[in-house]
Each structure stands twice: as C-alpha cells, then as structure tokens.
Amino acid sequence: MTPEIIARPGFWNVPIWGIVSVYVIGFLAIIICALGVYKSYNLWRVGNPFSEPSDKAKRSKLFYWDD
C-alpha cells in the first residue's frame, strides 16, 4: 500500500497569462534591485558624497536612471 501525498497545487485555477506575469514581474524586480545595488556600489567605491539636484524633473530622472 502506498501512502497518499497531500499537496496543494501552486497556481490552482490561475490562467497561464497570470502565471507568466508573476514570473516576469519577479524577474524585473530582481533586475531593478541588482541595478540599485550596482549604483550604490559604484557610489561607495568612488567615495564621494551623493548630491541631489534641486530641480524636481532632474531628480525624477535621476530616480529612474543616473547618466
């Protein structure tokens, strides 16, 4: 006699597009986190303090990507 395994399916009753979107959003979150860590590491390595511009448009651009 084999014992029954009690388990719950991971994505029960979720359409395939929902499953794919969970993995895509998770992958994008990992990439954004890695970019933030990379920016912080480069700033730390240089050793200079970070100064924010006073213009709101420049600050919002800096929030998304630092050129």
mmCIF file of the N, C-alpha and C atoms, coordinates in Angstrom:
data_MODEL
# 
_entry.id   MODEL 
# 
loop_
_atom_site.group_PDB 
_atom_site.id 
_atom_site.type_symbol 
_atom_site.label_atom_id 
_atom_site.label_alt_id 
_atom_site.label_comp_id 
_atom_site.label_asym_id 
_atom_site.label_entity_id 
_atom_site.label_seq_id 
_atom_site.pdbx_PDB_ins_code 
_atom_site.Cartn_x 
_atom_site.Cartn_y 
_atom_site.Cartn_z 
_atom_site.occupancy 
_atom_site.B_iso_or_equiv 
_atom_site.pdbx_formal_charge 
_atom_site.auth_seq_id 
_atom_site.auth_comp_id 
_atom_site.auth_asym_id 
_atom_site.auth_atom_id 
_atom_site.pdbx_PDB_model_num 
ATOM 1   N N  . MET A 1 1  ? 0.832  -1.169 0.000   1.00 0.00 ? 1  MET A N  1 
ATOM 2   C CA . MET A 1 1  ? 0.000  0.000  0.000   1.00 0.00 ? 1  MET A CA 1 
ATOM 3   C C  . MET A 1 1  ? 0.891  1.252  0.000   1.00 0.00 ? 1  MET A C  1 
ATOM 4   N N  . THR A 1 2  ? 0.646  2.187  -0.920  1.00 0.00 ? 2  THR A N  1 
ATOM 5   C CA . THR A 1 2  ? 1.445  3.411  -0.999  1.00 0.00 ? 2  THR A CA 1 
ATOM 6   C C  . THR A 1 2  ? 0.737  4.531  -0.230  1.00 0.00 ? 2  THR A C  1 
ATOM 7   N N  . PRO A 1 3  ? 1.496  5.313  0.495   1.00 0.00 ? 3  PRO A N  1 
ATOM 8   C CA . PRO A 1 3  ? 0.864  6.415  1.234   1.00 0.00 ? 3  PRO A CA 1 
ATOM 9   C C  . PRO A 1 3  ? 0.435  7.531  0.278   1.00 0.00 ? 3  PRO A C  1 
ATOM 10  N N  . GLU A 1 4  ? -0.666 8.147  0.577   1.00 0.00 ? 4  GLU A N  1 
ATOM 11  C CA . GLU A 1 4  ? -1.134 9.262  -0.231  1.00 0.00 ? 4  GLU A CA 1 
ATOM 12  C C  . GLU A 1 4  ? -0.394 10.532 0.165   1.00 0.00 ? 4  GLU A C  1 
ATOM 13  N N  . ILE A 1 5  ? -0.041 11.318 -0.819  1.00 0.00 ? 5  ILE A N  1 
ATOM 14  C CA . ILE A 1 5  ? 0.650  12.574 -0.573  1.00 0.00 ? 5  ILE A CA 1 
ATOM 15  C C  . ILE A 1 5  ? -0.383 13.694 -0.641  1.00 0.00 ? 5  ILE A C  1 
ATOM 16  N N  . ILE A 1 6  ? -0.496 14.401 0.432   1.00 0.00 ? 6  ILE A N  1 
ATOM 17  C CA . ILE A 1 6  ? -1.432 15.514 0.478   1.00 0.00 ? 6  ILE A CA 1 
ATOM 18  C C  . ILE A 1 6  ? -0.675 16.766 0.047   1.00 0.00 ? 6  ILE A C  1 
ATOM 19  N N  . ALA A 1 7  ? -1.142 17.376 -1.016  1.00 0.00 ? 7  ALA A N  1 
ATOM 20  C CA . ALA A 1 7  ? -0.465 18.564 -1.538  1.00 0.00 ? 7  ALA A CA 1 
ATOM 21  C C  . ALA A 1 7  ? -1.495 19.527 -2.098  1.00 0.00 ? 7  ALA A C  1 
ATOM 22  N N  . ARG A 1 8  ? -1.086 20.747 -2.201  1.00 0.00 ? 8  ARG A N  1 
ATOM 23  C CA . ARG A 1 8  ? -1.938 21.772 -2.784  1.00 0.00 ? 8  ARG A CA 1 
ATOM 24  C C  . ARG A 1 8  ? -1.228 22.299 -4.028  1.00 0.00 ? 8  ARG A C  1 
ATOM 25  N N  . PRO A 1 9  ? -1.928 22.388 -5.159  1.00 0.00 ? 9  PRO A N  1 
ATOM 26  C CA . PRO A 1 9  ? -1.279 22.910 -6.364  1.00 0.00 ? 9  PRO A CA 1 
ATOM 27  C C  . PRO A 1 9  ? -0.871 24.376 -6.188  1.00 0.00 ? 9  PRO A C  1 
ATOM 28  N N  . GLY A 1 10 ? 0.246  24.763 -6.801  1.00 0.00 ? 10 GLY A N  1 
ATOM 29  C CA . GLY A 1 10 ? 0.780  26.106 -6.636  1.00 0.00 ? 10 GLY A CA 1 
ATOM 30  C C  . GLY A 1 10 ? -0.059 27.187 -7.285  1.00 0.00 ? 10 GLY A C  1 
ATOM 31  N N  . PHE A 1 11 ? -0.467 26.994 -8.494  1.00 0.00 ? 11 PHE A N  1 
ATOM 32  C CA . PHE A 1 11 ? -1.231 28.008 -9.222  1.00 0.00 ? 11 PHE A CA 1 
ATOM 33  C C  . PHE A 1 11 ? -2.578 27.436 -9.622  1.00 0.00 ? 11 PHE A C  1 
ATOM 34  N N  . TRP A 1 12 ? -3.335 26.985 -8.668  1.00 0.00 ? 12 TRP A N  1 
ATOM 35  C CA . TRP A 1 12 ? -4.623 26.386 -8.954  1.00 0.00 ? 12 TRP A CA 1 
ATOM 36  C C  . TRP A 1 12 ? -5.586 27.433 -9.477  1.00 0.00 ? 12 TRP A C  1 
ATOM 37  N N  . ASN A 1 13 ? -6.221 27.140 -10.589 1.00 0.00 ? 13 ASN A N  1 
ATOM 38  C CA . ASN A 1 13 ? -7.273 27.969 -11.173 1.00 0.00 ? 13 ASN A CA 1 
ATOM 39  C C  . ASN A 1 13 ? -6.788 29.366 -11.582 1.00 0.00 ? 13 ASN A C  1 
ATOM 40  N N  . VAL A 1 14 ? -5.500 29.506 -11.907 1.00 0.00 ? 14 VAL A N  1 
ATOM 41  C CA . VAL A 1 14 ? -4.943 30.769 -12.387 1.00 0.00 ? 14 VAL A CA 1 
ATOM 42  C C  . VAL A 1 14 ? -4.625 30.575 -13.866 1.00 0.00 ? 14 VAL A C  1 
ATOM 43  N N  . PRO A 1 15 ? -5.057 31.500 -14.736 1.00 0.00 ? 15 PRO A N  1 
ATOM 44  C CA . PRO A 1 15 ? -4.766 31.347 -16.155 1.00 0.00 ? 15 PRO A CA 1 
ATOM 45  C C  . PRO A 1 15 ? -3.267 31.456 -16.442 1.00 0.00 ? 15 PRO A C  1 
ATOM 46  N N  . ILE A 1 16 ? -2.863 30.955 -17.594 1.00 0.00 ? 16 ILE A N  1 
ATOM 47  C CA . ILE A 1 16 ? -1.439 30.915 -17.941 1.00 0.00 ? 16 ILE A CA 1 
ATOM 48  C C  . ILE A 1 16 ? -0.840 32.318 -17.997 1.00 0.00 ? 16 ILE A C  1 
ATOM 49  N N  . TRP A 1 17 ? -1.620 33.315 -18.443 1.00 0.00 ? 17 TRP A N  1 
ATOM 50  C CA . TRP A 1 17 ? -1.077 34.673 -18.503 1.00 0.00 ? 17 TRP A CA 1 
ATOM 51  C C  . TRP A 1 17 ? -0.793 35.216 -17.101 1.00 0.00 ? 17 TRP A C  1 
ATOM 52  N N  . GLY A 1 18 ? -1.560 34.768 -16.117 1.00 0.00 ? 18 GLY A N  1 
ATOM 53  C CA . GLY A 1 18 ? -1.307 35.190 -14.745 1.00 0.00 ? 18 GLY A CA 1 
ATOM 54  C C  . GLY A 1 18 ? -0.035 34.571 -14.191 1.00 0.00 ? 18 GLY A C  1 
ATOM 55  N N  . ILE A 1 19 ? 0.179  33.316 -14.513 1.00 0.00 ? 19 ILE A N  1 
ATOM 56  C CA . ILE A 1 19 ? 1.392  32.629 -14.058 1.00 0.00 ? 19 ILE A CA 1 
ATOM 57  C C  . ILE A 1 19 ? 2.619  33.262 -14.689 1.00 0.00 ? 19 ILE A C  1 
ATOM 58  N N  . VAL A 1 20 ? 2.544  33.500 -15.997 1.00 0.00 ? 20 VAL A N  1 
ATOM 59  C CA . VAL A 1 20 ? 3.680  34.113 -16.701 1.00 0.00 ? 20 VAL A CA 1 
ATOM 60  C C  . VAL A 1 20 ? 3.950  35.513 -16.168 1.00 0.00 ? 20 VAL A C  1 
ATOM 61  N N  . SER A 1 21 ? 2.893  36.277 -15.903 1.00 0.00 ? 21 SER A N  1 
ATOM 62  C CA . SER A 1 21 ? 3.098  37.641 -15.410 1.00 0.00 ? 21 SER A CA 1 
ATOM 63  C C  . SER A 1 21 ? 3.743  37.655 -14.026 1.00 0.00 ? 21 SER A C  1 
ATOM 64  N N  . VAL A 1 22 ? 3.442  36.693 -13.191 1.00 0.00 ? 22 VAL A N  1 
ATOM 65  C CA . VAL A 1 22 ? 4.088  36.615 -11.874 1.00 0.00 ? 22 VAL A CA 1 
ATOM 66  C C  . VAL A 1 22 ? 5.594  36.435 -12.031 1.00 0.00 ? 22 VAL A C  1 
ATOM 67  N N  . TYR A 1 23 ? 6.003  35.554 -12.935 1.00 0.00 ? 23 TYR A N  1 
ATOM 68  C CA . TYR A 1 23 ? 7.429  35.319 -13.145 1.00 0.00 ? 23 TYR A CA 1 
ATOM 69  C C  . TYR A 1 23 ? 8.108  36.502 -13.827 1.00 0.00 ? 23 TYR A C  1 
ATOM 70  N N  . VAL A 1 24 ? 7.429  37.148 -14.771 1.00 0.00 ? 24 VAL A N  1 
ATOM 71  C CA . VAL A 1 24 ? 8.021  38.309 -15.450 1.00 0.00 ? 24 VAL A CA 1 
ATOM 72  C C  . VAL A 1 24 ? 8.205  39.460 -14.468 1.00 0.00 ? 24 VAL A C  1 
ATOM 73  N N  . ILE A 1 25 ? 7.201  39.741 -13.659 1.00 0.00 ? 25 ILE A N  1 
ATOM 74  C CA . ILE A 1 25 ? 7.309  40.821 -12.669 1.00 0.00 ? 25 ILE A CA 1 
ATOM 75  C C  . ILE A 1 25 ? 8.396  40.506 -11.646 1.00 0.00 ? 25 ILE A C  1 
ATOM 76  N N  . GLY A 1 26 ? 8.491  39.258 -11.240 1.00 0.00 ? 26 GLY A N  1 
ATOM 77  C CA . GLY A 1 26 ? 9.547  38.865 -10.307 1.00 0.00 ? 26 GLY A CA 1 
ATOM 78  C C  . GLY A 1 26 ? 10.934 39.040 -10.907 1.00 0.00 ? 26 GLY A C  1 
ATOM 79  N N  . PHE A 1 27 ? 11.086 38.674 -12.174 1.00 0.00 ? 27 PHE A N  1 
ATOM 80  C CA . PHE A 1 27 ? 12.370 38.829 -12.849 1.00 0.00 ? 27 PHE A CA 1 
ATOM 81  C C  . PHE A 1 27 ? 12.734 40.308 -12.994 1.00 0.00 ? 27 PHE A C  1 
ATOM 82  N N  . LEU A 1 28 ? 11.749 41.151 -13.338 1.00 0.00 ? 28 LEU A N  1 
ATOM 83  C CA . LEU A 1 28 ? 12.004 42.591 -13.441 1.00 0.00 ? 28 LEU A CA 1 
ATOM 84  C C  . LEU A 1 28 ? 12.383 43.181 -12.084 1.00 0.00 ? 28 LEU A C  1 
ATOM 85  N N  . ALA A 1 29 ? 11.758 42.709 -11.028 1.00 0.00 ? 29 ALA A N  1 
ATOM 86  C CA . ALA A 1 29 ? 12.094 43.190 -9.686  1.00 0.00 ? 29 ALA A CA 1 
ATOM 87  C C  . ALA A 1 29 ? 13.528 42.833 -9.320  1.00 0.00 ? 29 ALA A C  1 
ATOM 88  N N  . ILE A 1 30 ? 13.966 41.649 -9.704  1.00 0.00 ? 30 ILE A N  1 
ATOM 89  C CA . ILE A 1 30 ? 15.348 41.238 -9.443  1.00 0.00 ? 30 ILE A CA 1 
ATOM 90  C C  . ILE A 1 30 ? 16.318 42.116 -10.218 1.00 0.00 ? 30 ILE A C  1 
ATOM 91  N N  . ILE A 1 31 ? 16.000 42.422 -11.481 1.00 0.00 ? 31 ILE A N  1 
ATOM 92  C CA . ILE A 1 31 ? 16.873 43.267 -12.295 1.00 0.00 ? 31 ILE A CA 1 
ATOM 93  C C  . ILE A 1 31 ? 16.954 44.684 -11.712 1.00 0.00 ? 31 ILE A C  1 
ATOM 94  N N  . ILE A 1 32 ? 15.823 45.249 -11.307 1.00 0.00 ? 32 ILE A N  1 
ATOM 95  C CA . ILE A 1 32 ? 15.809 46.601 -10.742 1.00 0.00 ? 32 ILE A CA 1 
ATOM 96  C C  . ILE A 1 32 ? 16.595 46.636 -9.431  1.00 0.00 ? 32 ILE A C  1 
ATOM 97  N N  . CYS A 1 33 ? 16.450 45.609 -8.628  1.00 0.00 ? 33 CYS A N  1 
ATOM 98  C CA . CYS A 1 33 ? 17.208 45.535 -7.375  1.00 0.00 ? 33 CYS A CA 1 
ATOM 99  C C  . CYS A 1 33 ? 18.707 45.436 -7.650  1.00 0.00 ? 33 CYS A C  1 
ATOM 100 N N  . ALA A 1 34 ? 19.094 44.627 -8.637  1.00 0.00 ? 34 ALA A N  1 
ATOM 101 C CA . ALA A 1 34 ? 20.511 44.480 -8.973  1.00 0.00 ? 34 ALA A CA 1 
ATOM 102 C C  . ALA A 1 34 ? 21.090 45.793 -9.494  1.00 0.00 ? 34 ALA A C  1 
ATOM 103 N N  . LEU A 1 35 ? 20.319 46.543 -10.283 1.00 0.00 ? 35 LEU A N  1 
ATOM 104 C CA . LEU A 1 35 ? 20.791 47.843 -10.760 1.00 0.00 ? 35 LEU A CA 1 
ATOM 105 C C  . LEU A 1 35 ? 20.976 48.821 -9.608  1.00 0.00 ? 35 LEU A C  1 
ATOM 106 N N  . GLY A 1 36 ? 20.071 48.798 -8.646  1.00 0.00 ? 36 GLY A N  1 
ATOM 107 C CA . GLY A 1 36 ? 20.215 49.662 -7.480  1.00 0.00 ? 36 GLY A CA 1 
ATOM 108 C C  . GLY A 1 36 ? 21.437 49.322 -6.647  1.00 0.00 ? 36 GLY A C  1 
ATOM 109 N N  . VAL A 1 37 ? 21.678 48.044 -6.472  1.00 0.00 ? 37 VAL A N  1 
ATOM 110 C CA . VAL A 1 37 ? 22.868 47.617 -5.736  1.00 0.00 ? 37 VAL A CA 1 
ATOM 111 C C  . VAL A 1 37 ? 24.127 48.028 -6.497  1.00 0.00 ? 37 VAL A C  1 
ATOM 112 N N  . TYR A 1 38 ? 24.106 47.897 -7.819  1.00 0.00 ? 38 TYR A N  1 
ATOM 113 C CA . TYR A 1 38 ? 25.255 48.276 -8.647  1.00 0.00 ? 38 TYR A CA 1 
ATOM 114 C C  . TYR A 1 38 ? 25.524 49.777 -8.545  1.00 0.00 ? 38 TYR A C  1 
ATOM 115 N N  . LYS A 1 39 ? 24.462 50.603 -8.605  1.00 0.00 ? 39 LYS A N  1 
ATOM 116 C CA . LYS A 1 39 ? 24.635 52.045 -8.469  1.00 0.00 ? 39 LYS A CA 1 
ATOM 117 C C  . LYS A 1 39 ? 25.197 52.400 -7.094  1.00 0.00 ? 39 LYS A C  1 
ATOM 118 N N  . SER A 1 40 ? 24.682 51.772 -6.058  1.00 0.00 ? 40 SER A N  1 
ATOM 119 C CA . SER A 1 40 ? 25.162 52.052 -4.707  1.00 0.00 ? 40 SER A CA 1 
ATOM 120 C C  . SER A 1 40 ? 26.615 51.620 -4.531  1.00 0.00 ? 40 SER A C  1 
ATOM 121 N N  . TYR A 1 41 ? 26.973 50.487 -5.112  1.00 0.00 ? 41 TYR A N  1 
ATOM 122 C CA . TYR A 1 41 ? 28.346 50.001 -5.017  1.00 0.00 ? 41 TYR A CA 1 
ATOM 123 C C  . TYR A 1 41 ? 29.298 50.956 -5.722  1.00 0.00 ? 41 TYR A C  1 
ATOM 124 N N  . ASN A 1 42 ? 28.913 51.424 -6.911  1.00 0.00 ? 42 ASN A N  1 
ATOM 125 C CA . ASN A 1 42 ? 29.777 52.364 -7.629  1.00 0.00 ? 42 ASN A CA 1 
ATOM 126 C C  . ASN A 1 42 ? 29.934 53.666 -6.862  1.00 0.00 ? 42 ASN A C  1 
ATOM 127 N N  . LEU A 1 43 ? 28.871 54.149 -6.255  1.00 0.00 ? 43 LEU A N  1 
ATOM 128 C CA . LEU A 1 43 ? 28.940 55.368 -5.456  1.00 0.00 ? 43 LEU A CA 1 
ATOM 129 C C  . LEU A 1 43 ? 29.828 55.157 -4.231  1.00 0.00 ? 43 LEU A C  1 
ATOM 130 N N  . TRP A 1 44 ? 29.705 54.019 -3.603  1.00 0.00 ? 44 TRP A N  1 
ATOM 131 C CA . TRP A 1 44 ? 30.526 53.712 -2.438  1.00 0.00 ? 44 TRP A CA 1 
ATOM 132 C C  . TRP A 1 44 ? 31.999 53.595 -2.828  1.00 0.00 ? 44 TRP A C  1 
ATOM 133 N N  . ARG A 1 45 ? 32.264 52.996 -3.987  1.00 0.00 ? 45 ARG A N  1 
ATOM 134 C CA . ARG A 1 45 ? 33.635 52.784 -4.441  1.00 0.00 ? 45 ARG A CA 1 
ATOM 135 C C  . ARG A 1 45 ? 34.326 54.109 -4.746  1.00 0.00 ? 45 ARG A C  1 
ATOM 136 N N  . VAL A 1 46 ? 33.597 55.068 -5.305  1.00 0.00 ? 46 VAL A N  1 
ATOM 137 C CA . VAL A 1 46 ? 34.177 56.369 -5.617  1.00 0.00 ? 46 VAL A CA 1 
ATOM 138 C C  . VAL A 1 46 ? 34.501 57.124 -4.330  1.00 0.00 ? 46 VAL A C  1 
ATOM 139 N N  . GLY A 1 47 ? 33.622 57.027 -3.361  1.00 0.00 ? 47 GLY A N  1 
ATOM 140 C CA . GLY A 1 47 ? 33.876 57.643 -2.069  1.00 0.00 ? 47 GLY A CA 1 
ATOM 141 C C  . GLY A 1 47 ? 33.429 59.084 -1.966  1.00 0.00 ? 47 GLY A C  1 
ATOM 142 N N  . ASN A 1 48 ? 32.719 59.600 -2.963  1.00 0.00 ? 48 ASN A N  1 
ATOM 143 C CA . ASN A 1 48 ? 32.221 60.969 -2.916  1.00 0.00 ? 48 ASN A CA 1 
ATOM 144 C C  . ASN A 1 48 ? 30.794 60.980 -2.402  1.00 0.00 ? 48 ASN A C  1 
ATOM 145 N N  . PRO A 1 49 ? 30.402 62.030 -1.703  1.00 0.00 ? 49 PRO A N  1 
ATOM 146 C CA . PRO A 1 49 ? 29.010 62.102 -1.255  1.00 0.00 ? 49 PRO A CA 1 
ATOM 147 C C  . PRO A 1 49 ? 28.070 62.326 -2.436  1.00 0.00 ? 49 PRO A C  1 
ATOM 148 N N  . PHE A 1 50 ? 26.870 61.855 -2.292  1.00 0.00 ? 50 PHE A N  1 
ATOM 149 C CA . PHE A 1 50 ? 25.859 61.969 -3.339  1.00 0.00 ? 50 PHE A CA 1 
ATOM 150 C C  . PHE A 1 50 ? 25.094 63.262 -3.143  1.00 0.00 ? 50 PHE A C  1 
ATOM 151 N N  . SER A 1 51 ? 25.061 64.101 -4.175  1.00 0.00 ? 51 SER A N  1 
ATOM 152 C CA . SER A 1 51 ? 24.314 65.356 -4.079  1.00 0.00 ? 51 SER A CA 1 
ATOM 153 C C  . SER A 1 51 ? 23.149 65.308 -5.054  1.00 0.00 ? 51 SER A C  1 
ATOM 154 N N  . GLU A 1 52 ? 21.969 65.636 -4.557  1.00 0.00 ? 52 GLU A N  1 
ATOM 155 C CA . GLU A 1 52 ? 20.775 65.621 -5.388  1.00 0.00 ? 52 GLU A CA 1 
ATOM 156 C C  . GLU A 1 52 ? 20.556 66.997 -6.002  1.00 0.00 ? 52 GLU A C  1 
ATOM 157 N N  . PRO A 1 53 ? 20.148 67.051 -7.272  1.00 0.00 ? 53 PRO A N  1 
ATOM 158 C CA . PRO A 1 53 ? 19.811 68.350 -7.858  1.00 0.00 ? 53 PRO A CA 1 
ATOM 159 C C  . PRO A 1 53 ? 18.527 68.901 -7.249  1.00 0.00 ? 53 PRO A C  1 
ATOM 160 N N  . SER A 1 54 ? 18.398 70.223 -7.236  1.00 0.00 ? 54 SER A N  1 
ATOM 161 C CA . SER A 1 54 ? 17.221 70.830 -6.626  1.00 0.00 ? 54 SER A CA 1 
ATOM 162 C C  . SER A 1 54 ? 16.021 70.828 -7.558  1.00 0.00 ? 54 SER A C  1 
ATOM 163 N N  . ASP A 1 55 ? 16.232 70.668 -8.875  1.00 0.00 ? 55 ASP A N  1 
ATOM 164 C CA . ASP A 1 55 ? 15.137 70.645 -9.843  1.00 0.00 ? 55 ASP A CA 1 
ATOM 165 C C  . ASP A 1 55 ? 14.395 69.311 -9.746  1.00 0.00 ? 55 ASP A C  1 
ATOM 166 N N  . LYS A 1 56 ? 13.067 69.379 -9.646  1.00 0.00 ? 56 LYS A N  1 
ATOM 167 C CA . LYS A 1 56 ? 12.265 68.171 -9.470  1.00 0.00 ? 56 LYS A CA 1 
ATOM 168 C C  . LYS A 1 56 ? 12.335 67.247 -10.683 1.00 0.00 ? 56 LYS A C  1 
ATOM 169 N N  . ALA A 1 57 ? 12.379 67.801 -11.899 1.00 0.00 ? 57 ALA A N  1 
ATOM 170 C CA . ALA A 1 57 ? 12.450 66.985 -13.111 1.00 0.00 ? 57 ALA A CA 1 
ATOM 171 C C  . ALA A 1 57 ? 13.771 66.227 -13.176 1.00 0.00 ? 57 ALA A C  1 
ATOM 172 N N  . LYS A 1 58 ? 14.855 66.880 -12.805 1.00 0.00 ? 58 LYS A N  1 
ATOM 173 C CA . LYS A 1 58 ? 16.158 66.212 -12.808 1.00 0.00 ? 58 LYS A CA 1 
ATOM 174 C C  . LYS A 1 58 ? 16.214 65.120 -11.742 1.00 0.00 ? 58 LYS A C  1 
ATOM 175 N N  . ARG A 1 59 ? 15.603 65.390 -10.581 1.00 0.00 ? 59 ARG A N  1 
ATOM 176 C CA . ARG A 1 59 ? 15.579 64.373 -9.523  1.00 0.00 ? 59 ARG A CA 1 
ATOM 177 C C  . ARG A 1 59 ? 14.783 63.149 -9.941  1.00 0.00 ? 59 ARG A C  1 
ATOM 178 N N  . SER A 1 60 ? 13.643 63.359 -10.623 1.00 0.00 ? 60 SER A N  1 
ATOM 179 C CA . SER A 1 60 ? 12.844 62.206 -11.044 1.00 0.00 ? 60 SER A CA 1 
ATOM 180 C C  . SER A 1 60 ? 13.570 61.414 -12.121 1.00 0.00 ? 60 SER A C  1 
ATOM 181 N N  . LYS A 1 61 ? 14.308 62.098 -12.996 1.00 0.00 ? 61 LYS A N  1 
ATOM 182 C CA . LYS A 1 61 ? 15.103 61.377 -13.990 1.00 0.00 ? 61 LYS A CA 1 
ATOM 183 C C  . LYS A 1 61 ? 16.203 60.588 -13.290 1.00 0.00 ? 61 LYS A C  1 
ATOM 184 N N  . LEU A 1 62 ? 16.818 61.178 -12.287 1.00 0.00 ? 62 LEU A N  1 
ATOM 185 C CA . LEU A 1 62 ? 17.877 60.523 -11.536 1.00 0.00 ? 62 LEU A CA 1 
ATOM 186 C C  . LEU A 1 62 ? 17.343 59.309 -10.779 1.00 0.00 ? 62 LEU A C  1 
ATOM 187 N N  . PHE A 1 63 ? 16.085 59.375 -10.359 1.00 0.00 ? 63 PHE A N  1 
ATOM 188 C CA . PHE A 1 63 ? 15.469 58.252 -9.656  1.00 0.00 ? 63 PHE A CA 1 
ATOM 189 C C  . PHE A 1 63 ? 15.395 57.017 -10.543 1.00 0.00 ? 63 PHE A C  1 
ATOM 190 N N  . TYR A 1 64 ? 15.083 57.226 -11.824 1.00 0.00 ? 64 TYR A N  1 
ATOM 191 C CA . TYR A 1 64 ? 14.946 56.087 -12.720 1.00 0.00 ? 64 TYR A CA 1 
ATOM 192 C C  . TYR A 1 64 ? 16.277 55.649 -13.323 1.00 0.00 ? 64 TYR A C  1 
ATOM 193 N N  . TRP A 1 65 ? 17.131 56.591 -13.679 1.00 0.00 ? 65 TRP A N  1 
ATOM 194 C CA . TRP A 1 65 ? 18.421 56.204 -14.256 1.00 0.00 ? 65 TRP A CA 1 
ATOM 195 C C  . TRP A 1 65 ? 19.396 57.349 -14.113 1.00 0.00 ? 65 TRP A C  1 
ATOM 196 N N  . ASP A 1 66 ? 20.579 57.038 -13.674 1.00 0.00 ? 66 ASP A N  1 
ATOM 197 C CA . ASP A 1 66 ? 21.630 58.039 -13.472 1.00 0.00 ? 66 ASP A CA 1 
ATOM 198 C C  . ASP A 1 66 ? 22.591 57.976 -14.641 1.00 0.00 ? 66 ASP A C  1 
ATOM 199 N N  . ASP A 1 67 ? 22.694 59.070 -15.397 1.00 0.00 ? 67 ASP A N  1 
ATOM 200 C CA . ASP A 1 67 ? 23.624 59.096 -16.537 1.00 0.00 ? 67 ASP A CA 1 
ATOM 201 C C  . ASP A 1 67 ? 24.890 59.821 -16.190 1.00 0.00 ? 67 ASP A C  1 
# 
